[in-house]
Amino acid sequence: MSAGTAPTDAVPARTDWRDTLREASDLALLGFAVAAAALPVLTLAPAVATASAALHDRTVTGSWPDARTSLTRFGRALPAGLAVSAAALAAAAVLAADLLALAGGRVPGGGPALALTAVVVAVLLGYAGLVAVAVGRTGGRGWRAAARRAARACPQRPGAWAAASGVCVLAVLLAVLVTPVAVPILGGYALAALHAVDARRPPEPS
């Protein structure tokens, strides 16, 4: 190789433990930010939408949005997000009551009915996770459009749907097992995992 000739093959930069630690810390902080913003309960959906938009920015641009951008997105997501939160919490309460009733033997059906209900819950959780990712792609707004996109994508890409369901079920199970203070951290990791699952899917046809 002659002097002054640059090598043709670029060596990719390695990720060391400090990068991994920084990424883990960022996701933990994101989880705590979501938990703080969701304290009024009905602000859960706007908080998740804002966090999802931040993760989307991190994936696309390599950097997190500034605080002003995230606060603006949260404010814009509030009107529709309050209704989404109410609907999601009501559905979660109904499904949880069904599971508890079946597990306690208060409702007929036994093991098969309990297993079927658990599968339905897992499927719905995966769908909800993909909706949250789709909302993040549009800056934290457009829940109806995101729900329609996820509804079309789920049957077309059942592998991604199953993976998203697995992420959500695992997150719920771990949330029951870990100490309460660690639950927000788990939420940040789960949302990042959902974005990773979605990123592995082939692009949607136009």
Protein Blocks (a to p, Z undefined) as FASTA:
>chain_A
ZZhiacfbdcdddddfklmmmmmmmmmmmmmmmmmmmmnommmmmmmmmmmmmmmmmmmn
opacdfklmmmmmmmmmmmmmmmmmmmmmmmmmmmmmmmmmmnopaghijmlmmmmmmmm
mmmmmmmmmmmmmmmmnoogakllmmmmmmmmmmmmmmlmmmmmmmmmmmmmmmmmmcfk
lmmmmmmmmmmmmmmmmmmpccddZZ
